[in-house]
Structure formats: C-alpha cells, structure tokens
Amino acid sequence: MAKKKSKTTKASKPKIKKPNFKLSSQQKLVLGSLLLILGILMCIAFISFFFTGEADQSSLSNFTSRETETKNWLSKSGAWLSDLFIQRGFGVASFIFSGLLFISGVYVLMDIAKAKLRQHWFWSILIIIWLSVLFGFFGSKNDILGGTIGFEINDFLQDYIGKIGTSLLLLFGLITYLAIRFKVTFQSITKLFKSAKKDINDEFSQANEEFSVPLDNNLSEEAEAIKTAFDIPLKDKTQTISEKKSEPKAETPLEVKVAEEEEDIEIKIEKNAEEQSETDNLANKLVEDFGQFDPTLELSNYQFPPLELLKKYDTEGITINQAELEENKNKIVETLSNYKIGIASIKATIGPTVTLYEIVPEAGIRISKIKNLEDDIALSLSALGIRIIAPIPGKGTIGIEVPNKNSTIVSMRSVIASKKFQTSEMQLPIALGKTISNETFVVDLAKMPHLLMAGATGQGKSVGLNAVLTSLLYKKHPAEVKFILVDPKKVELTLFNKIERHYLAKLPDSEEAIITDNTKVINTLNSLCIEMDNRYELLKNALCRNIAEYNVKFKARKLNPNDGHQFLPYIVLVVDEFADLIMTAGKEVETPIARLAQLARAIGIHLIIATQRPSVNVITGIIKANFPARIAFRVTSKIDSRTILDGSGADQLIGRGDMLYTSGNDITRIQCAFVDTPEVEKITEYIGSQKAYPDAYQLPEYFGEESGTSLDIDISDRDKLFKDAAIVIVTAQQGSASLLQRKLKLGYNRAGRIIDQLEAAGIVGPFEGSKARQVLIPDLAALDQHIENESL
Ligand SMILES: Nc1ncnc2c1ncn2[C@@H]1O[C@H](COP(=O)(O)OP(=O)(O)OP(=O)(O)O)[C@@H](O)[C@H]1O
C-alpha cells in the first residue's frame, strides 16, 4: 500500500507560528464602540471649533496647564485636536476623518470585510488632500477652509504652475478620481447629458400637449386670446406633437423612428461579479488572514549558493584570431572551388569551441553536392569535428562548423550569472552552456519533459549531468525540487550525499539516498510509479491538469491538507549509466521507466537518463519515443549518432563538452558549461551546512514480489496503539497508513508497522498498490468480537 510520506504532516504544520491578529467578539465590541465614540467626539470638537476656535487660539500655547480655560465643547483636548486637524492640517476636509473613525467602528462592530475598510481609508485620505487644496485655492484668505496643508500646497503649486495650472491640476485630480472610483467614462457622461436633454424635451412637449388639447377643441375666450397671441408657435408645436402622436400609426415614419432610436440605443453591459463558491470564500479568508501558503517556510532562512563558489576561468571570453579565420576561409573557398562550387558570400560566427562559416553558394549549385564534400573539406582543413549543415534551418545559407584551434571553456559561473538564466521564469531552468553564437542556452526541463544523454566515455556526460543539477540548485528552493540519483558507477554523484536532507528523495528505510544498487533501482522506479499514481489522484481530486496549476491552487489555500493535499515538489530522476542498468535488470527497469516517461510529465516527475552506449538494445524504441529532448556528446560511430539523434553529427564532435541538443526538430550545437568536481563539492557543502529537513523526501513504500511482509507477527509484539489504530481504520473503513499518521499523530514508520500488524490480525487486507487496503471488519462491534476471539 502506498503509504503517505511523513512530509504530509510536516507540510500541514508549519513550525513558525504567525502572530494572530484576530479579535474575539468581545474585543471587537470594545474596539468598535471606542472608534465610534472617538469619531463622534472628533466631530463635536470640529463643529465647536467654528464657534470657539478663535477664542481658544491664545490658550493653545498653554495647553498643558490645568488652569488654562478653553471654550471648545470638548475643552482642551477638543481645542487642541481641532486646531491640529483643521487649522494646521486639512481645514474643513478634516471632518472626513471623524467620519472615517465612525465607519471603522461600524465595520469592526459588524465584522465586515477589512479590505473594503482599507479602500475607504485610502480614497478618503486622497479626497481630504484634494479638498484641502481646493479650499486652499478658493479660500486662500480664510485658512480654516483649506488648513495649513491646503494653503502650503497651493502656494507651492502656484509658484510653479500658476493659478491656471493649479486649477487644471485640481480638475484632473477630480476626473481621475471619478474615473477610477466610479468607473466614469466619457461615453457615460455624454449619455447622461443626452438622457437629461431627452427628459427635458419630453417634459416640455408633455406640457405643450396638455395645453394644446383645450386650445384645439373647445376654445374658451381666454384660450382664444392666448391662441391669438401665440398663434404661430403654439400651432406649430401642436402640429408637431400631433404629428408625433400619429407617427406610430403611420408606417413609414415609424420605421424611420425605430431606425433613429436604434442608433441611439447603447448596450449597457453589466458585469456580474463571478459567483464564489463556498471553498473560494474560505480560501480567500484564509489567504487574507494568513497570506498565501509558503512552501519554503520550513526552511525560510535557506540561502541559495552564491556565485563565488563557482570558478572563474582565465581562458574565458572569445578571442578572435584573425589569421586563423582568414586561413580557414581561404581553405573553404579553395576546396569548394576545386569542386567547381562558387561562393557568393561567406560570413563567420565565432563560438567558444567552433566557428561557423555561413556560405551563400552561387546560384544553381546543388546543396547535396556540398553536403557530400564534408570529408573532403575536413581533410583540406585538416581538422577534426567539421560539421556541415546544409541548409541552416530558417536561413538560406549553408553552415560549415570548424573547431577553433584554441577553444575556450564555458564556465558554469558565466552561464549561471547570465541574465537569461537569472531572469528566466521557467519551472525547471537548466543552463546547458553556450551556443555557437556565444549565447547562453537555457532550457526548461519541465517542458522537455525528459532528457536522454549519450556520449562515449570521457566526452563530458558527467560534467553535463553536474551542470544540469547545479543549474537547478542555483534556482530552486529545496521545497520545490527533489532529486533521485542513480549512480551505478558509485563515484560520479556521491558528492550530492551532502544535500540528502535538502534535495534528495529516497525510499523509506533505505540508508543511502544515492542509489548504487540495481535491485534498489527497481524498487525506486516502482515507488516512483506509485508516487505518480498518488499525484494523479490528488490532481484529479483538485480538478487540476498539471502540477503547476495544482501548486498554485494549494498555495492559494483552496486545497485542504486534511484531504491529503500537500505542496508537490518537482521530482527529477537522474540515471547515470543507463546501459548498465538495462544489461542487469532489463525489462524490470524498462517497464517503469517507460511508464514514467509516458505519463509523468503532468505531475512533475522528470527523467534524465545518461548512457555511454546509445545502442538500440539500450535505448529501445519505447524509451526513444518518450524522450524527445536529447543531448549527444561525441560518440564513436555514425550508427550511435543515428540512435541518439536520428541523424549523423554526434560522431563529428570534438569532445570535452562539445554537444548537440535537440528537442525534436532542429539540432543546436552547444558547448556544455564546465563545472568541476571541487566546485560541486563547494556547492553541496554550502547547502549541506545549512538547516535541513529532518529527513530526505520520502517516496511511497514499494514491496517487491520477493519482499513480502511476514504476517506472523506475535500478538505480544503489537504496538501499544494497535487497538486505537484498529478502531480508526474500522470506523473510517479505509486501510491507509496516512490516515493513521493523521489521526494518531504517528510517524510514517510506526504507522506502516501498525498496518502490517493489522494485516496479520486479519483486520485489513493485503497491499494493493496505490489503492487503500480493504478493511475486513465491517463495524466496531465486529472488531471487539474479533479481538476477543483472538486473545482466547
Ligand atoms: N564542458 C566541458 N568543458 C571543458 N572540458 C570538459 C567539459 N566536459 C568535460 N570536459 C573534460 O572532459 C573530461 C571528462 O569528462 P566527464 O567526466 O564528464 O566524461 P564522461 O563522459 O562522464 O566519462 P565517463 O562516461 O567515463 O564517466 C573532464 O574531466 C574534463 O576535463
């Protein structure tokens, strides 16, 4: 049975407690009423200031003395407060402060969302400043209106932009406020004007209509007199009205009118706030109270390794050897002309190890002709590692890559320090090295999603693997990524032992985190498959399509840890010497690897497999099909190159980190970044010396066929919590160790042992892969009976 990792409980219980600012209901009552009263008192003091302010002016200087008399209705404090806010502050606009205090009191008392209150404060303070400047502008004689602040701001503004500028600035402030706060737009204003105009017109015509009825029918003498006086206009209007009234009956005008009205009608789109589900509300509240979930919290003081740990090389930086360039160019032109191939133009791009000569052949030359001359050109240039790219994809040229006489080392430091890597937003960024045009080459392992690496011995595979791991160590927090390292050679990856409790994942109860034994590899791969199934289950329950979405949702506290949800780190499985593994374990390794390669991309498990022998019995069709991203260091034969790259080229490389990278389509030549063993040692030591998790990341337990559990556990050896555990399991009708871990607060191993004892006692069924075990006892009464029978 897939037992849950002990991390489940760790993740849900962050050790550092956040200060809790939540108020009890009583505290809310006290604070709310205090704010209400303060608001009212402030308002009283301010009103009183208008009557008593002048009289109190003199007493303010002696404010602290008890003898001093003030007229303010709130005595000394009132006089002082209103002088501070109105006279020396914002003038009349200060009344808004009292309003704000009052509203805050109401909010606290009624426990209304704090976010709204914050908004009120923000906008009100802006209004206060705007009003004080406005009053300062118009009432510069009376400093109570705008207060000292309003006066001073006005003074300042008028010195620089004059009266007109200040008034326009005020107008701009008003427009900005209305636009942002009330979503006022130019269209809505014009519409308002239009409808107002229409209303006035309607009212006016209605009034006329009322008049026109008696005028047209029984004309009294008075009316007759009025009619005579206003004959023309009244008649006109009556006519228009009666025309208008008859319009709906007449067909043509009706059509016209409808058309006119249609033009006027604007569609008002009302944006409905999206309905929030109950969980959303709860999540929002949790996020508001505690902030987003931070997976790095447990190691919040973790420091990423500094750049200084990586070595700087003197031979870095490309030096242009003009004579060499000229010589190579001449040789290329000469060789091609020997075969009657004319060149229209030639251009050189100097990379760290090779220089690319881009040739535009003369019209009418067949590309295949140049391609066939690869060996001849290599011979005439007397250089190893010439590669001809005909044509260069995306360009109308032919490329000839010629190794430089003095190659430069691409240091890990330079690629890690590059802007491209530092600012990359990728999920698992890897700085592989530099391209031929000397650009740092950064790829996302999460997108690859698995990587196959091949190369003959001594060509730079181990350095390449170290470069991949170093990139991830420089970019990802221990909470975000975990490595499973398989190293049959037992020497290449041992340095990473030091970061076991930070970055490595291992099987429970295994001593070494770095796997060197082939049988353990099989267990680990199968365990990884269980982890994959578990993760898919979590994703399914969370309605997420991939790990990134899932983690975002978990961070937003929309997933409940009590339902088994937890922050999921990426898992990167690195296998050095895959050929050795396939030779010794064959199908047993191939099947889980193929399964993982096919399915694991969405749930954040990525595989990096390196092999010396890229032959077809090692890199089988099924593996190849699922590893679109491949790196080829120098290989010894064209056939090997074909196996790994589906094309030649890798046999033409010059070694020492010279490699070809493909992610399915085009092939890029890259000089792999060089990271030496002492550098890796320094980095792992730096990380290893910091506070770590109590243990390496625990993978689910996997029991191989031969490693069945012994079921004859002695009753007297049972755990003290055996009975409690049985009750938990029978009540929940779910035979899972993680349930025991949660309910009884047990460690992973102990919960696992108890489950074994429950199986031996016939309470739960046998291990069923990723599913929970079956519970064989239906209820608590049957459990009591069962245990009693057992002890007889
Ligand atoms: N990117 C590089 N830049 C410069 N030199 C390199 C680079 N990569 C490897 N080398 C040189 O090649 C040597 C062998 O590299 P590496 O140990 O990575 O080979 P390998 O392919 O892992 O060999 P094996 O399969 O035998 O372990 C290194 O010690 C180093 O001197």
The ligand as an SDF file (V2000), in Angstrom:
LIG
                    3D

 31 33  0  0  0  0  0  0  0  0999 V2000
   32.1250   21.2540  -20.8330 N   0  0  0  0  0  0  0  0  0  0  0  0
   33.4100   20.9410  -20.7440 C   0  0  0  0  0  0  0  0  0  0  0  0
   34.3240   21.8930  -20.9510 N   0  0  0  0  0  0  0  0  0  0  0  0
   35.6230   21.5750  -20.8680 C   0  0  0  0  0  0  0  0  0  0  0  0
   36.0920   20.3680  -20.5790 N   0  0  0  0  0  0  0  0  0  0  0  0
   35.2290   19.3750  -20.3660 C   0  0  0  0  0  0  0  0  0  0  0  0
   33.8290   19.6200  -20.4390 C   0  0  0  0  0  0  0  0  0  0  0  0
   33.1910   18.4700  -20.1770 N   0  0  0  0  0  0  0  0  0  0  0  0
   34.1540   17.5440  -19.9530 C   0  0  0  0  0  0  0  0  0  0  0  0
   35.3520   18.0860  -20.0740 N   0  0  0  0  0  0  0  0  0  0  0  0
   36.6220   17.3820  -19.8860 C   0  0  0  0  0  0  0  0  0  0  0  0
   36.4340   16.0080  -20.1700 O   0  0  0  0  0  0  0  0  0  0  0  0
   36.7420   15.2140  -19.0500 C   0  0  0  0  0  0  0  0  0  0  0  0
   35.8060   14.0230  -18.9430 C   0  0  0  0  0  0  0  0  0  0  0  0
   34.5110   14.4690  -18.7290 O   0  0  0  0  0  0  0  0  0  0  0  0
   33.4150   13.5560  -17.9950 P   0  0  0  0  0  0  0  0  0  0  0  0
   33.9970   13.0120  -16.7520 O   0  0  0  0  0  0  0  0  0  0  0  0
   32.2120   14.3440  -17.8870 O   0  0  0  0  0  0  0  0  0  0  0  0
   33.2640   12.4240  -19.0520 O   0  0  0  0  0  0  0  0  0  0  0  0
   32.1880   11.2520  -19.0670 P   0  0  0  0  0  0  0  0  0  0  0  0
   31.5290   11.3170  -20.3820 O   0  0  0  0  0  0  0  0  0  0  0  0
   31.3250   11.3390  -17.8880 O   0  0  0  0  0  0  0  0  0  0  0  0
   33.0620    9.9890  -18.9910 O   0  0  0  0  0  0  0  0  0  0  0  0
   32.6390    8.6210  -18.3230 P   0  0  0  0  0  0  0  0  0  0  0  0
   31.4860    8.1240  -19.1160 O   0  0  0  0  0  0  0  0  0  0  0  0
   33.8550    7.7960  -18.4640 O   0  0  0  0  0  0  0  0  0  0  0  0
   32.2720    8.9480  -16.9260 O   0  0  0  0  0  0  0  0  0  0  0  0
   36.6410   16.1620  -17.8680 C   0  0  0  0  0  0  0  0  0  0  0  0
   37.4780   15.7830  -16.8310 O   0  0  0  0  0  0  0  0  0  0  0  0
   37.0660   17.4700  -18.4580 C   0  0  0  0  0  0  0  0  0  0  0  0
   38.4550   17.6400  -18.4120 O   0  0  0  0  0  0  0  0  0  0  0  0
  1  2  1  0
  2  3  1  0
  2  7  2  0
  3  4  2  0
  4  5  1  0
  5  6  2  0
  6  7  1  0
  6 10  1  0
  7  8  1  0
  8  9  2  0
  9 10  1  0
 10 11  1  0
 11 12  1  0
 11 30  1  0
 12 13  1  0
 13 14  1  0
 13 28  1  0
 14 15  1  0
 15 16  1  0
 16 17  2  0
 16 18  1  0
 16 19  1  0
 19 20  1  0
 20 21  2  0
 20 22  1  0
 20 23  1  0
 23 24  1  0
 24 25  2  0
 24 26  1  0
 24 27  1  0
 28 29  1  0
 28 30  1  0
 30 31  1  0
M  END
$$$$
